[in-house]
Amino acid sequence: VNVFENVRRMKEQNGGRMDDDLLAFAREEVQKSVATFSASPFANDAMTQQCIADLDSYAADLRDVSSYEKVASKKEAWSVAQHKYQRAATNAIVEEGAMESAYANRKKMSLRAKSKR
């Protein structure tokens, strides 16, 4: 999610415009994130693999300003919003007990407990 937030922040600092320099920055940020995930001890984890696939999909839409505006910017906004809701349902994605408390806080744990009733 930091990749998407960084790109959006840089775009805002550029007056809300995407240009070739920002696209290069975005591609570099994606490559760094994919490398970090791939080198992680959890590189073969299903959640990590999904993150890498999402980043690869996003990177494919960073070809030019037009593809960014038509597709990548929508993926960016969706991903940031989705991340907020995904935190409460982490254990629905991975095996029970594995990373069960990832992103958990009292409010999210309460929502999760209520949804299991």
Steps between C-alpha positions, in 0.01 A plus 500: 500500500793734564584481129156627405500767771849619397398530135179686589693736729756575229222561250333744741831682543512525121170689490294183453665422168671178400800532271780280367728576797232395748431186300869413524485566875191276531662215304810525721286492818316190374828325416636574849185362663498184289868443584428548871207256493697248295794507743273465804489179705129498409564520125309176439207594722167534316447856621850606391454339160170689456672827591768434240236418237311821582820705469586332169152579369534862612845527340362375168271804494786747553599491132396858429293784643187385318510146640574642845200733489265236354598197707789528748356799687179301559696198627695736723188651658333159534805344661535772763130478588497120495800480732303680770229233493727202444659542840192366678478188285862388476437153641233437235776519237766285664495186709338528843763611747755610241531876521163500675573823681654689209379859508273416792396769742215498752242640260593261218511201737156596632361520147656164416350339812154639419520370142573146622181482709 
